[in-house]
Amino acid sequence: MGQRPMHATAAGVELDIAKGWKPNLYLTNMAIAHFQEPSFYVAPDIFPILPVPTSSGNYYVFNKAELALDQVQKKPAFGKVAPAVFSHSEETYSVGVDQVIIGVDQIAALNYQRSGAPATIDPRRAKTRLLAEQMKIHLDRVFADGFFNSSAWTNVKTGVAASPSTNQFLQFNDANSDIIGYFDQLKRDMLLNGRRLPNRLTLGYDVFVAIKNHAQFLERVTGSGSTPNPALVNEQVIAAVLGIEEVKVLYGTRNTAALGQAASMAFNFNSRDALLTYCPKTPSLEEPSAGYIITWDMLGNGSFMTTDAFEGEPGTHSEFVEGLMATAMKKTCDDLAFYLYQAVAAS
């Protein structure tokens, strides 16, 4: 429970109240704080982190057609073949800095300290959690706006309710949809054009629900469970059946209402869509990737997400904590991504 006033006498209690102590007792081991489950933040799980030394610069792009072409020739007698051709182009990147600031009223903060209120309510004690939450929400929103939509990618496939034609497929909530066969085709196409098999499948929540309840997946776990341990189709089962290294479900949510208005909750990412990609776990000079989250260590402290504190103006009895984040998300290869638009019907 909350701490008792410093003085046990009636006069002492009155004195403590006058100094700011509130007679309401607060639980110190529980508060209602809607922080999101950390694993629900997904942007770095889709595009890998690529640290860079400067806020802007260039990188090389080798010519895929030349790399994939057999340029080995029969050596003529007493002669030599012409040199093979391997050229490259250049692309640029530019990293911006985002900031969030939380103010602390030093006088009001005394109430939290004296009453033993939960750490979550005191910005001084919870600043790291509060700032990290804000920056992770922002990172996912930047990814959703830039790359989890049908206008971001060249290879876009659209789900339809019936009679799919070119670049269309039968929506996954349809019992007749051949989900496994369709992903086999997408894998084949990526292997041919991108020279890699996809290793990450990112599912909007409604797409995940449709797949895990589809007969093609349910029949693969039927009979393998028991009453205390029922067989369930989860991300690991979907990954194993489709032959994809990792399946990530987009559980994250956000408030879309204006500040001060009643909360209007929505998914961070379109719940009816999905993204199939190849991205290496770590950047490499010899590996392609659908994209990267380019990060810049702006303060030289080894982190692209950092916090700091500073005093307010004299006489205001205030202080501020800030969060800084220096990132740029970059699509680097269209051949290594398929965007599945409206993969399930609207609910």
C-alpha positions in Angstrom: 0.0 0.0 0.0 1.0 3.7 -0.2 3.3 5.1 2.4 2.0 6.6 5.7 2.5 10.4 6.3 5.8 11.2 7.9 4.1 12.3 11.2 1.5 10.1 13.0 -0.2 12.9 15.0 -3.2 14.9 13.7 -1.2 18.0 13.6 1.6 16.2 11.7 -0.9 14.8 9.2 -2.2 18.3 8.5 1.3 19.6 8.1 2.1 16.8 5.6 -1.1 17.5 3.6 -0.1 21.2 3.4 3.2 20.2 2.0 1.6 18.1 -0.7 0.9 14.7 0.7 -2.5 13.3 -0.3 -4.4 11.2 2.2 -5.4 8.7 -0.6 -3.3 5.5 -0.4 -2.0 4.1 -3.7 -1.1 0.5 -4.4 2.6 0.3 -5.1 2.6 -3.1 -6.8 -0.2 -2.5 -9.4 -1.2 0.2 -11.9 -3.2 0.1 -15.1 -0.8 1.0 -17.8 -1.5 0.0 -21.4 2.1 -0.5 -22.5 2.1 -2.8 -25.5 3.7 -6.3 -25.3 7.3 -5.7 -26.5 7.2 -8.5 -29.0 4.3 -6.8 -30.8 6.7 -4.2 -32.2 7.9 -5.7 -35.5 9.7 -3.2 -37.8 13.2 -4.4 -37.0 12.0 -8.0 -37.4 10.9 -7.3 -41.0 13.7 -5.1 -42.2 17.1 -5.7 -40.5 19.0 -2.9 -38.8 21.9 -1.4 -40.8 24.1 1.0 -38.8 25.7 3.8 -40.9 28.6 6.2 -39.9 27.0 9.3 -41.4 23.5 10.7 -41.8 23.7 10.5 -45.6 25.7 8.7 -48.2 25.8 6.2 -51.0 25.9 2.4 -51.5 26.7 0.2 -54.5 24.1 -1.9 -56.4 25.6 -4.6 -58.5 24.0 -5.5 -61.8 21.9 -8.6 -61.2 21.6 -9.6 -64.9 25.4 -9.7 -65.2 26.0 -11.6 -62.0 23.5 -14.3 -63.0 24.8 -14.6 -66.6 27.2 -17.4 -67.5 30.1 -15.5 -69.0 32.5 -18.5 -68.9 33.7 -19.2 -72.5 35.9 -21.8 -74.2 39.5 -20.6 -74.3 40.7 -20.4 -77.9 44.1 -22.0 -78.8 46.9 -19.5 -78.3 44.4 -16.9 -77.2 42.1 -15.7 -74.5 38.5 -14.8 -74.0 37.1 -11.3 -73.5 36.9 -10.1 -69.9 33.6 -10.8 -68.2 31.4 -7.7 -67.5 30.4 -6.9 -64.0 29.1 -3.4 -63.4 27.3 -1.5 -60.7 25.2 1.6 -60.0 24.8 3.7 -56.9 21.9 4.5 -54.6 21.7 7.1 -51.8 20.4 7.1 -48.2 19.5 9.9 -45.9 18.7 9.6 -42.2 16.5 12.1 -40.3 16.2 12.5 -36.5 12.9 12.2 -34.7 12.3 13.4 -31.1 9.8 13.1 -28.3 9.9 15.1 -25.1 8.2 14.4 -21.7 7.9 17.2 -19.2 8.3 16.7 -15.4 6.8 19.2 -12.9 9.3 18.9 -10.1 6.8 20.1 -7.4 4.0 17.8 -8.5 6.5 14.9 -8.7 6.9 15.1 -4.9 3.4 13.7 -4.5 4.5 10.5 -6.3 7.6 10.1 -4.3 6.0 10.7 -0.9 2.9 8.6 -1.5 4.9 5.6 -2.9 2.9 5.7 -6.2 3.8 3.1 -8.8 6.9 3.9 -10.9 4.8 4.0 -14.1 3.1 7.3 -13.0 6.4 9.1 -12.2 8.1 10.3 -15.4 11.4 10.6 -13.5 11.4 6.9 -12.7 9.7 5.6 -15.8 11.2 7.8 -18.5 13.0 5.1 -20.3 9.9 2.9 -20.6 7.7 5.8 -21.7 10.2 7.1 -24.3 10.9 3.6 -25.7 7.2 3.0 -26.1 6.7 6.2 -28.0 9.7 5.6 -30.3 8.8 2.0 -31.0 5.2 3.0 -31.9 6.6 5.6 -34.3 9.0 3.1 -35.9 6.2 0.7 -36.6 4.0 3.5 -37.9 6.8 4.7 -40.3 7.2 1.1 -41.6 3.4 0.6 -42.0 3.0 3.9 -43.9 6.0 3.4 -46.1 6.2 -0.4 -46.8 3.1 -2.2 -45.6 0.8 -1.1 -48.4 0.1 -1.9 -52.0 1.8 1.2 -53.5 5.2 0.4 -51.9 6.1 -2.7 -54.0 6.3 -3.7 -57.6 5.1 -7.3 -57.0 1.5 -6.8 -55.7 -1.0 -9.7 -55.6 -4.6 -9.0 -54.9 -7.1 -11.3 -53.1 -10.5 -11.7 -54.7 -13.7 -13.5 -53.7 -14.0 -15.5 -56.9 -12.4 -16.3 -60.3 -8.9 -14.9 -59.8 -7.0 -13.7 -62.9 -3.5 -12.4 -63.5 -1.9 -11.1 -60.3 -4.9 -12.2 -58.3 -5.6 -15.1 -55.9 -8.6 -16.6 -54.1 -8.8 -15.0 -50.7 -7.5 -17.2 -47.8 -10.8 -17.2 -45.9 -12.4 -19.2 -48.8 -12.4 -22.9 -48.0 -11.4 -23.6 -51.6 -8.3 -21.4 -51.5 -5.1 -23.4 -52.1 -2.9 -21.4 -49.7 0.0 -23.8 -49.7 0.1 -24.1 -53.5 -0.1 -20.4 -53.9 2.9 -19.8 -51.6 4.8 -22.4 -53.4 4.3 -20.4 -56.6 5.4 -17.2 -54.9 8.5 -18.9 -53.6 9.3 -20.2 -57.1 8.8 -16.7 -58.6 11.1 -15.1 -56.0 13.7 -17.8 -56.5 13.8 -17.1 -60.3 13.8 -13.3 -60.2 15.5 -12.5 -56.9 17.7 -15.6 -56.6 16.6 -16.2 -53.0 13.8 -18.1 -51.3 11.7 -16.0 -49.0 12.5 -16.3 -45.3 9.9 -14.0 -43.7 6.2 -13.8 -43.9 4.5 -11.0 -42.1 0.7 -11.5 -41.6 -2.0 -8.9 -40.7 -4.1 -10.2 -37.8 -7.1 -11.2 -39.9 -4.9 -13.0 -42.4 -3.4 -15.0 -39.6 -6.8 -16.0 -38.3 -8.0 -17.1 -41.7 -4.8 -19.2 -42.3 -4.8 -20.9 -38.9 -8.5 -21.9 -39.3 -8.1 -23.1 -42.9 -8.5 -26.9 -43.5 -5.1 -27.1 -45.2 -3.4 -26.3 -41.9 -5.9 -27.8 -39.5 -5.6 -31.2 -41.1 -1.8 -31.2 -40.5 -2.3 -31.0 -36.7 -5.4 -33.2 -36.4 -4.8 -36.1 -34.1 -1.5 -34.7 -32.7 -3.0 -33.2 -29.6 -4.7 -34.2 -26.4 -7.3 -32.8 -24.1 -4.8 -31.0 -21.8 -2.5 -30.2 -24.8 -4.7 -29.5 -27.8 -3.0 -29.2 -31.2 -3.1 -25.7 -32.4 -2.1 -23.9 -35.6 0.3 -21.1 -34.6 3.0 -19.1 -36.3 5.5 -22.0 -36.0 3.1 -24.4 -37.6 2.4 -22.0 -40.5 6.1 -21.5 -41.0 6.8 -25.2 -41.1 4.0 -26.0 -43.5 4.8 -23.2 -45.9 8.6 -23.9 -45.7 9.4 -20.3 -44.5 11.9 -19.6 -41.8 9.8 -17.1 -39.8 6.2 -16.0 -39.6 5.4 -12.8 -37.8 1.8 -11.7 -36.9 1.1 -8.0 -36.7 -0.6 -7.7 -33.3 0.4 -4.1 -32.6 -2.3 -1.4 -32.1 -2.5 2.3 -31.8 -4.9 5.2 -30.9 -5.9 7.0 -34.1 -7.9 9.8 -32.4 -6.6 13.3 -31.9 -5.0 14.2 -28.5 -7.6 14.8 -25.9 -10.4 12.9 -27.8 -11.7 9.5 -26.8 -9.4 6.7 -27.9 -10.1 5.1 -31.2 -8.0 2.0 -31.4 -6.8 0.4 -34.6 -4.1 -2.1 -35.8 -0.8 -0.5 -36.7 -0.8 -2.5 -39.9 -3.6 -3.4 -42.3 -5.0 -6.5 -40.8 -6.1 -7.9 -44.2 -2.7 -7.8 -45.9 0.5 -9.8 -45.8 4.1 -9.3 -46.9 6.5 -12.1 -48.1 10.1 -11.1 -48.2 13.7 -12.2 -48.1 16.0 -10.3 -45.8 19.2 -11.5 -44.2 19.3 -11.4 -40.4 22.3 -9.1 -40.5 23.6 -6.8 -43.3 26.2 -8.3 -45.7 28.3 -7.0 -48.6 27.3 -10.2 -50.5 23.6 -10.6 -49.6 20.6 -8.8 -51.2 17.7 -7.7 -49.0 14.2 -6.5 -49.7 15.0 -3.5 -47.4 16.9 -2.2 -44.4 16.2 0.1 -41.5 19.2 2.4 -41.8 20.3 3.7 -38.4 22.7 6.5 -37.4 24.4 6.8 -34.0 23.9 10.5 -33.9 25.3 11.0 -30.4 28.2 8.5 -30.6 26.9 6.5 -27.6 26.4 3.3 -29.6 22.6 3.6 -30.1 20.2 5.0 -32.7 17.6 5.3 -29.9 18.8 7.3 -27.0 17.4 9.4 -24.1 18.6 12.5 -22.4 17.4 14.9 -19.7 17.6 18.7 -19.3 16.4 21.4 -16.9 13.6 23.8 -17.7 13.9 27.5 -17.4 14.8 28.9 -14.0 11.9 29.4 -11.7 9.6 26.9 -13.5 10.7 24.0 -11.3 10.5 21.8 -14.4 12.7 19.3 -16.2 12.4 17.4 -19.4 13.3 14.0 -20.7 13.7 13.5 -24.4 14.0 10.5 -26.7 15.9 10.7 -30.0 15.8 8.3 -32.9 17.8 8.5 -36.1 16.5 6.1 -38.8 15.6 5.8 -42.4 13.8 2.9 -43.9 14.9 1.9 -47.4 13.5 -0.5 -49.9 16.5 -2.1 -51.6 15.2 -4.9 -53.8 11.7 -5.2 -55.3 12.5 -8.7 -56.5 12.7 -10.0 -52.9 9.1 -9.0 -51.9 5.5 -9.9 -52.6 2.8 -7.8 -51.2 -0.6 -9.6 -50.7 -3.3 -7.0 -50.8 -6.7 -7.9 -49.3 -5.6 -11.4 -48.7 -8.9 -12.0 -46.8 -12.4 -10.6 -47.2 -13.5 -7.6 -45.1 -15.1 -8.8 -41.8 
